């Protein structure tokens, strides 16, 4: 009986120890960045840190493989990592270049797979050429400050941006610094060469752990797809093209609906990513209103039209970059110029398409049935009004419709086609006939 009691005590204690070990397992939250550093990467980082906090993770581990991307997005991720109360580690899978190097250096510990590289953080333009030094200065200081914060050599971090930075035995003048895995270990930019995160955890003597990995939702995937610059360009093309076709065929309906749908698809993901602010969307809407006023109300093409175009372009461009309100200090010139180029190319392509293919599109296919394409031929009995009497010159009357500058006027209880030599004249305004030309009278305000 005594033996049975001792066995029961032993079994119970063993169960209790295992339960305590399970309770004290280190919680490791893992998320991946395997693409260019852009708004979707920043969104994933925010969601991952939020989930890690809700799960009460002990460690956050980043799987990173990137050639770089937008500096402002990388800086946001860097700041998030530096301010994290939980330790953040990174496993570099092949590449941590440019903006990826900045993110890696912000982490508490860096591990690298065999054959990986880290560095080459020079800021470049769309063609891959380094931008002027005043822009490089921002990245140099960010790299240096980040290395200082995480206890790594700031001179080496700066040399990853500045090709003129010479470090004896490490960096030759004239070449930006890039570390292989072994060189990164030797110079304190990597803890060890590891193939997997579990291997890295065991290297850190963490043998009892459980992991949870961030899984992008369907919404994340849709946003990531819509926010791609190529897709954004296509949406801008549809927005501008829809407006153009609606102005050419008022009341058609389909072009403006397509334009509105494309605008919603354009702004919604940028708004959810925290890039498009309320004032930027409002700027775009104001541009549309000014353009509409120029076309339908104000004669000619002047301040309202030009202002409308500027507002539309500004609203689209500012929605694509990572400014905070009216603060653009954190926006890299590369990102701004890239967004501006995307918008201008899309608008130009839209207008060229409308000019060269617009008529054909409206007169063929399914749109042909809803567009009036027939002409009134003289052989079929359709003739214009006879020439008006020249004695109308000097007579007065009123505008029956608005003159833009063409329209209708009423003179001696008769109605005539008219042309305003002064431009726009509102309906119901007293006018005077200046001259006659064919079936039309030329008028001015009296």
N, C-alpha and C positions, 0 to 999 in steps of 0.2 A: 504493500500500500504506500509505504514511504517512497519507494522508487517511482511509483506512478505520479505521486505528488511532485517530486523533483523534476521529472520529465515535463510535467505540465508547466512548472515555473520556468524551465529552460526554454520551452517552446514559446511561451508568452513573452519572455524577454527578447528572444530573437525576433519575433514579430514586431515588437515595440521599436527595436533598433532600426529595423528595415523601414518602418513607417516614418521614424524620425529622419532617416536618411532621405526618404522620398520627399518629405516636407522641406528639407534643407537643400534640395537640388538647385543648382544655379540656373536661373531662367535666362536664356539667351534668345533675343529677338533678332531675326535675320531679314534683311531686305536687299534687293538687287538694283543696281543701276548699270545697265548693259547697253546704253545708247548715248547719243550726244547729250551733253548737259543743256537742258532746255526747260521751259515751263513744266512739262510732264514730270521731269526728274524732281523738280522742286515740290510738286504736288505729292509725288510718291514719298518723298522724304518727310513731309509734314504728316501725311497719313500714317507712315510707319512709326514715327515718334509718338504720335497720339495713341496708336494701338499698343506700343511698347509700354507706355505709361499706364494704360488701362489694365494691361496684363501684369503690371508690376514686375517688369523685367529687371534683371540685375545688370545685364550687359546688352548693348545694341551692336550688332555685327553687320557691316556693309560688304556685300560682294560687288566689287567695282571693276568694270572693264569699259573704258571710254577713251576716245582720242581728244576729248575736250568739248568745247561748246561755248555757250554764252557766259561771259564773265559775271554779269549781274546775278544770274541764276546760281552760278557756282559760289558766289560770295554769300548768297542767302543760305545755301546749304552749309557752307563753312561756318557761318555765324550760328546756325542751329546746332551744329555739332559742338562748337566751342562752349556754348551756353548750356549744354545738356548736363543735368545733375548726375546722369548715369554715364559710366565709361562707354566710349564708342571706339570700336576697333574696325579695321578694314582689311580685307583680303583682296589684293590686286591680282586680278585674273588677266594676265597678258599686258594690259595697258592702263596707265594712269598718267596720261599726257595732258599738258596745258591746264585747263580748268580742273581736270581730274587730279592733277598733282596738288592743286590748292586744297581740294577736298580731302585728299589722303593725308596731307601734312596736318590738317586740323584734327585728325583722329588721335586718340591716346596711344594706340599701338598700330603699327603697320606690319602686315605679313604679305609676302609676295610668292606667287607660284613660280616654279622654275621657268626661266626664259622670259620673265616679265620685265617691264621697264617703267620708270617713273621720272617725270621731268618735262623738259621742252615746253615751258609755260609762256613763251613769247606771244604777245597779242598780235594776231594777224587779221587782214581784211578778207573779203570774200574770195579773192584770188590766191590767198595763202601768203601774201607778202606782209612783212612786219609793218605795223602802223607807226606813225611818228612817235618820237621819244616821250612827248608829254603824256601820251596814253600808256606807254610802257611803264612810266613812273608809278602809276596807280597799281598795276599788277606787281611790280617789284616790291612796293611797300606792303601790299597785302601778303605776299609770300613771306616776306621777312617778319612781319608782325605775327603771322600764324606760327612760324617756326619758333619764334621767341616764346610764344604762349604754350607750346607743347614740348619745349625743352630740346629742340633740334637746332643744328647750326644755322643761324640766319643768313650767313654769307653764302652758304651752299644753296639755300632756298632762293636767295636773290639771283645767284648765278644761273638758276633754271630759267630766268627771264632775260637777264642781261648778258649778251655775248662778250661784253668788254670786262666782265668781272673775272679777275684772275685769282685763282686759289692754288697755291703751289701743290703739285702732285695730285690735284683733283680736277681742276678746270683750266683748260688752256684759253687764253684770251682770243676772242673771235668766234667762239663756239658756245652755244647755250648748253647747260649741263643736263645730262640725262644719265640716270643710274640704272645699271642692270641689277638684278636681284643681289648678286654677291657684292657689288659695289655699294648698294644701298645698305646692306648689313654692315659692311666695313666702316661706313661713314655715319652710322647711327640713324639712317632713314628707314630701317626695316628691322623688326625684331628677329625674324628667322624666315627661312624658306619653307613654306608649307603648301600642300596641295589642296587641303580642305579645311573648313572651319573646325570640325571636330578635332583634326590634328593640331590646329592652333590652340584650341582649348586645352588639350592634353599637355601641350608644350607649356602652357601656363599653369599646369598642375591642377586643372579643373577637370576632374574625372566624373563627377556626379552632376550631370546637367540635363536639362530638357530644352528643346528648341521650339520656336514658333516662327513661321515665315509669313511675310506679307504677301498676299495674293491680290493682284490688281483686279478690281471689279470690272464689270462690263462698261460702266460709266467711265472709269479710268481709261479703258481702251478706246472708247469712242472719242473722249476728249483728246487723248494723245494723237488720234488719227486726224481729227478736225484741226488741231493746232499746228499740224505740219505746215511749214511755209508754202509748200506746193499746193496743198489743199486750200489754204487761206487765199492764195493767189487766184485759184479757180472760183472761189466764192465771191471775191471782189469783182472778178470778171462778170459774174452773173448779176451782181448788184448793179454795176454800172450799165451793163447791157440791158437789163430789165428796165431801168429808168429811161434809157435812150429810146427803146422801142415803144414804151408807153407814151413818151412825148411825141413820137412820130405817128402813132395811131391811137389817139386819146379814146378811152372807153373800152379798149380791147380787153383789159383786165388781167389776162394771163401774164404778160411781162412784169407788171408791177407786183403781182402775187409771188412770182419767182424771185423778184428782187427782195421783197420783204422776207421771204423764207431764207434766202441766202444770207441776209443781214443777221437774222436771228441765229443761224448756224455759225456765222463768223464771230459775233460778239459773245454768245453764251459761253463757249469754252474758255475764252480769255477772261471773262468775268469770273467764272468759277475758279480759275487759276489765280485770281487776285491781280491780274495784269490790267484788265480793262476797268477803269474807274467810272463812276457815274458821270463825271464831267466830260470824260472822253466820248462816251456814248452820246451825251447831250450835244457835244460839239459836232458830231456827225449829223445828228438830227437837225441842228441849226443850219448846217450847210445845205441839207436837202430843202429846207424851207426857203432859204435865200435863193437857191437855184430856181425853185418853183415860182417865187415872186418875180424873178428876173424874166422868166419865160412867159408867164401868164398875165402879169400886172404891169411891170415897169418896162417901157419901150427900150429897144436897143439892147446893148450888152455892156454893163458898166460895173460899178462898185459891188452891187449885190451879187452879180454872177461870179465875179472874181473872188469875192469873199466867200461865197458858197463853195467854190471848188477848193479853196484853201482849207476851209473848215472840214470838208469831207475827207480830204487827204490827211489832214492833221488828226482827225478822229480815228481813222483807220491805223495810221502809223503809231500813234501814242498807245493804242490799245494792244499793240504787239510787243511793247517794250516794258521793262520792269521798273519804271519810275514810280516813286511813292508820292501821290498827289502831284504837286508842281515841283517836286525835287527830282532833278535829273542827274544828280551828281554820281549816282551809282550805275548809270547806264553807259556801257562801253560804246565808243563810236562805231565799232564793228557791228554791234547789234542794231543801233539806230540806222546806220546806212543800209544794212541788210533789209530791215523792215521797210524803209523808204523805197528801196529798189523793188521789193516785192509788190508794193502798192502801185508804184508808177508803171511798172511793166504790165501789171494786170489791167490797169485802166487803159493804157495805150493799146494793149491787145484787144480789149473789149471794144474800143472805138474803131479800131481798124477792121475788126470782124463785122461790126455794124455797118460800116461804110461800104465794104466790099461784098458782104453776103446778106445784108439786111433785106434788101429788096427781093432777092431770090428766095429768102426764107419765108417772107410774108406772102409770096405769090405761088408757092409750091407746097406740097404736103398738106398736113391737116390744118394749117393756119390759112390756107387759101380760101376755105369756105366761109371764114368769118371776116375777111378783108375785102372791101370793095375794089375790084380790079378792072371793071368794065369802063369804057370810055364812050362819050357821047359824040357820035360822028355826024358831020354836016350832011353826008349822003343819006342819013337816016332821019333828017328833018330837024336836027338840033342845031340852032343858030344862036349867036349871042345877041344882046340888045343892040338896036341900031345906034348910030352915033347920036349923042345928046346934042341938043340945040345950043349953039354957041352963045345965044342970048342969055343963057343962064349965068354967064360971067357977071359978077358983081352982085348977084342975088344972095339973100340970106336964108338960112333955114336952121334946122337942128340935127344933131347926130341921132340917128335912129338906133344904131348899135355903137359899141366902142370902136374906135378906129385904131388899128395896131400895126401899121398906119392905115390899112385898108378896112372898109366896112360899108355901112349903109347910112345915107342921110335922107332927110325929108325936106323937100323944097316945094312950096305951093301945093301941098297935099299930094305930092308925087314922091316916089322913092327912087333914089339913084345910087349906083355904085360910086363910092368915093375913095379918095386917097388923100391923107393928111400930109401936107408939106412940112408940118411941125412935129411929126412923129405921133405919139399917143395922144388921143383926145377921148375923154370919157363920154358915156351915153348921156343924151339930153342937153348937151352943150350947144350954144348958138354958134353957128359957123357962117363963113362967107365964101362964095365960090370965087376962086382965083382965076381958073381957066378950065377948059374942057379938053379932053383927050380921048377920042374914040367914044366908047360907051361909058366913060368915067369922068366924074368931075373932080377937080383938084381943089381942096378947101384948106381953110385956116380958121382959127378961132377968131370971132369978131370982137 
